[in-house]
């Protein structure tokens, strides 16, 4: 099973930027979709951005125009560029994959993003 490891989180002031990375232990070339999720304290995990194998992108309304998801199949990497960060973006961010029958139920450790006002 492909293992996913997130990195790139940190502490940033509102208006700042961060780039998250997700390294896969195996090929993601044929994976139906890759996604970034986040979970804030006391809230449910939510899908932030999704990218299909063909490159189609979908975003949660809260991040549209500020976040960009991308994938590098040759490097087995998925990225999330986050600009104009807001305090409400504070959360642990996770990546996941959908092989075609839904998102996997197992999760990595995630990477913490903290945005100060």
C-alpha positions as CSV (number, residue, x, y, z in Angstrom):
1,X,0.0,0.0,0.0
2,X,1.3,3.4,-0.9
3,X,2.4,5.4,2.1
4,X,1.9,9.2,2.2
5,X,4.0,11.6,4.2
6,X,3.0,15.3,4.6
7,X,5.5,18.1,5.2
8,X,5.8,21.9,4.9
9,X,3.5,23.1,7.6
10,X,4.5,25.8,10.0
11,X,3.6,29.1,11.7
12,X,2.8,32.1,9.5
13,X,1.1,35.4,9.9
14,X,-2.1,36.2,8.2
15,X,-1.6,37.0,4.5
16,X,1.4,34.8,4.3
17,X,2.1,31.7,2.2
18,X,3.1,28.1,2.7
19,X,3.7,25.2,0.4
20,X,2.7,21.8,1.6
21,X,4.2,18.6,0.1
22,X,3.0,15.1,0.1
23,X,5.5,12.3,-0.7
24,X,4.1,9.0,-1.9
25,X,6.2,5.8,-1.3
26,X,4.9,4.4,-4.7
27,X,3.6,5.5,-8.0
28,X,0.6,7.8,-8.1
29,X,0.5,7.9,-11.9
30,X,-2.6,5.8,-12.1
31,X,-4.3,7.0,-8.9
32,X,-7.8,8.3,-9.7
33,X,-7.4,11.4,-7.5
34,X,-5.2,12.9,-4.9
35,X,-6.5,15.3,-2.3
36,X,-5.6,17.6,0.6
37,X,-7.8,17.6,3.7
38,X,-7.6,19.6,6.9
39,X,-8.9,19.2,10.4
40,X,-9.2,22.1,12.8
41,X,-9.5,21.6,16.6
42,X,-13.1,20.5,17.4
43,X,-14.1,20.2,13.8
44,X,-14.5,17.4,11.3
45,X,-11.9,16.7,8.7
46,X,-12.8,18.4,5.4
47,X,-11.7,18.1,1.8
48,X,-9.8,21.2,0.8
49,X,-8.6,20.4,-2.7
50,X,-8.6,17.5,-5.1
51,X,-6.8,16.8,-8.3
52,X,-7.7,14.0,-10.7
53,X,-5.4,11.8,-12.7
54,X,-6.2,14.0,-15.7
55,X,-5.3,17.2,-13.8
56,X,-8.8,18.5,-13.1
57,X,-8.9,20.5,-9.9
58,X,-11.6,21.1,-7.3
59,X,-11.5,23.3,-4.3
60,X,-13.6,24.0,-1.2
61,X,-15.3,27.3,-1.4
62,X,-13.3,28.6,1.6
63,X,-10.0,28.3,-0.3
64,X,-10.9,29.0,-3.9
65,X,-8.6,31.6,-5.4
66,X,-6.0,31.2,-2.6
67,X,-4.9,27.6,-2.7
68,X,-3.6,25.6,-5.6
69,X,-3.1,21.8,-5.7
70,X,-0.7,20.2,-8.1
71,X,0.8,16.8,-8.7
72,X,4.1,15.6,-10.1
73,X,3.6,12.0,-11.1
74,X,7.2,11.6,-12.1
75,X,8.3,12.4,-8.5
76,X,5.3,10.9,-6.8
77,X,4.5,14.2,-5.1
78,X,1.5,16.3,-4.5
79,X,1.6,19.9,-3.4
80,X,-0.7,22.5,-1.9
81,X,0.4,26.1,-2.5
82,X,-1.5,28.2,0.1
83,X,-1.5,32.0,-0.3
84,X,-3.3,34.8,1.5
85,X,-3.6,32.6,4.6
86,X,-6.2,33.4,7.2
87,X,-6.4,32.4,10.8
88,X,-9.3,30.1,10.0
89,X,-6.9,28.1,7.8
90,X,-5.2,26.9,11.0
91,X,-5.5,23.1,11.0
92,X,-3.6,19.9,10.6
93,X,-3.4,19.2,6.8
94,X,-3.4,15.7,5.4
95,X,-3.1,14.2,1.9
96,X,-4.9,11.2,0.8
97,X,-5.6,9.2,-2.4
98,X,-8.6,7.8,-4.1
99,X,-7.8,4.8,-6.1
100,X,-11.2,4.9,-7.7
101,X,-13.5,3.6,-5.0
102,X,-13.2,6.4,-2.5
103,X,-10.7,8.0,-0.2
104,X,-8.6,5.7,1.9
105,X,-9.6,5.2,5.5
106,X,-6.0,5.4,6.7
107,X,-4.3,8.7,7.4
108,X,-0.8,9.9,7.9
109,X,0.4,12.2,10.7
110,X,-0.4,15.3,8.7
111,X,1.4,18.6,9.0
112,X,0.3,21.5,11.3
113,X,-0.4,24.9,9.8
114,X,-0.9,27.8,12.2
115,X,-1.9,31.2,11.0
116,X,-1.8,34.1,13.4
117,X,-3.9,37.2,13.1
